[in-house]
Amino acid sequence: MAQVELNTIQLGNNGHPLIMLHGWGQNLQSLQPMGELLATRSNIHIIDLPGFGKSPPPPADWDTTQYADRIYQYLEAKGIESADMLGHSFGGRVSIRLAHQYPHKVRSITLINSGGLQRQRTTQQALRSQWVRTMRNAFKVSPMYRDELLTWHSQKYGSRDYLNAGAMRGTMVKTVSEDLTELAKQIPAPVLLLWGEADTETPVEMGHRYHSLFPNSELITIPHRDHFMFQAEGSHLCAYYVENFLTRFSSPVLAS
């Protein structure tokens, strides 16, 4: 796999390494306030994932397998034998994939409003989604005005993230379509699930499903918090729960 340079910041000098991965369309700065709060007890590494922030895009359309491989390379280069992972949304997808591919590298996982599961849809929503896909497939083979029809379709039905993805659009299509259900069932590491109950992008029902899938998980839902529950004063709230979770894995200090 081609090596992609990663823009990172490192906070704190003590404690177990904590790798923090941001969501789609975000960058490491979105997690920095929470990272600064957690740096008193953990060795924080916040990473701009390839294609975001100051990290260049991948050389091809990646799925989460390639992203996990790149984070593994980072851990190896830094001499990190095992790390705690924290991922928001898309960063959660990558954290799950990493823990599945390299379980010896992951001591624990914190997922904040993570992606990786297919949204539950009503029959009407499922039929509409199928109709939209069928229309796009028909436009792809249209003998006339193919490009114009596909552009109209994207503008009409594409999500905000899809429309803003630019060169990362192919990667977005690959990663969004992944379903990590079977991977979650096989991850032995303890998992903390933090979910905003007002999240409309990765609804709280996904948090409950993940809780039923991971063999060793804890779910904490926060009322009135949305997909970016860790922003502003929410950084203190999330840091509180993450620190309490990570404290369980700290080696006790022996009395002299």
WOVENHU-V456861 format. One record per pair of residues at least 12 apart in sequence whose C-alpha atoms are under 7 Angstrom apart, sorted by the first residue. I is the first residue (numbers start at 1). J is the second residue. If there is no record, write none. Layout:
I_J ; I_J
This chain:
4_50 ; 4_56 ; 4_58 ; 5_55 ; 5_56 ; 6_47 ; 6_48 ; 6_49 ; 6_50 ; 6_55 ; 7_47 ; 7_48 ; 7_54 ; 7_55 ; 8_45 ; 8_46 ; 8_47 ; 8_48 ; 9_45 ; 9_46 ; 9_47 ; 10_44 ; 10_45 ; 10_46 ; 11_36 ; 11_39 ; 11_43 ; 11_44 ; 11_45 ; 12_39 ; 12_40 ; 12_42 ; 12_43 ; 12_44 ; 13_43 ; 14_41 ; 14_42 ; 14_43 ; 15_41 ; 15_42 ; 15_43 ; 16_42 ; 16_43 ; 16_83 ; 17_42 ; 17_43 ; 17_44 ; 17_83 ; 17_84 ; 18_42 ; 18_43 ; 18_44 ; 18_45 ; 18_83 ; 18_84 ; 18_85 ; 19_44 ; 19_45 ; 19_46 ; 19_83 ; 19_84 ; 19_85 ; 19_86 ; 20_45 ; 20_46 ; 20_47 ; 20_85 ; 20_86 ; 20_87 ; 21_46 ; 21_47 ; 21_86 ; 21_87 ; 21_88 ; 21_91 ; 22_87 ; 22_88 ; 22_90 ; 22_91 ; 23_88 ; 23_89 ; 23_90 ; 23_91 ; 24_89 ; 24_90 ; 25_52 ; 26_52 ; 27_48 ; 27_52 ; 27_53 ; 28_46 ; 28_47 ; 28_48 ; 33_235 ; 34_235 ; 34_236 ; 34_239 ; 37_239 ; 38_239 ; 38_243 ; 51_168 ; 61_170 ; 61_171 ; 62_171 ; 63_171 ; 63_174 ; 63_175 ; 64_93 ; 64_94 ; 64_97 ; 64_175 ; 65_97 ; 67_94 ; 68_94 ; 68_97 ; 68_98 ; 81_105 ; 82_104 ; 82_105 ; 82_106 ; 82_107 ; 83_105 ; 83_106 ; 83_107 ; 84_106 ; 84_107 ; 84_108 ; 84_109 ; 85_106 ; 85_108 ; 85_109 ; 85_110 ; 86_109 ; 86_110 ; 86_111 ; 87_110 ; 87_111 ; 87_112 ; 88_111 ; 88_112 ; 88_113 ; 88_114 ; 89_112 ; 89_113 ; 89_114 ; 89_115 ; 90_114 ; 90_115 ; 92_111 ; 92_114 ; 92_115 ; 93_114 ; 93_115 ; 93_116 ; 96_184 ; 99_187 ; 100_183 ; 100_187 ; 107_189 ; 108_189 ; 108_190 ; 108_191 ; 109_189 ; 109_190 ; 109_191 ; 109_192 ; 110_191 ; 110_192 ; 110_193 ; 111_192 ; 111_193 ; 111_194 ; 112_193 ; 112_194 ; 112_195 ; 113_194 ; 113_195 ; 113_196 ; 113_202 ; 113_227 ; 114_202 ; 115_202 ; 116_178 ; 116_179 ; 116_180 ; 117_179 ; 117_180 ; 117_181 ; 117_206 ; 118_179 ; 136_150 ; 136_153 ; 184_213 ; 184_214 ; 185_213 ; 185_214 ; 185_215 ; 187_214 ; 188_215 ; 188_216 ; 189_216 ; 190_216 ; 190_217 ; 191_216 ; 191_217 ; 191_218 ; 192_217 ; 192_218 ; 192_219 ; 193_207 ; 193_218 ; 193_219 ; 193_220 ; 194_219 ; 194_220 ; 194_221 ; 195_207 ; 195_220 ; 195_221 ; 195_222 ; 196_221 ; 196_222 ; 196_223 ; 196_224 ; 196_225 ; 196_226 ; 196_227 ; 196_229 ; 197_221 ; 197_222 ; 197_223 ; 197_224 ; 197_225 ; 197_226 ; 198_223 ; 198_224 ; 198_225 ; 198_226 ; 199_225 ; 199_226 ; 199_227 ; 200_227 ; 201_227
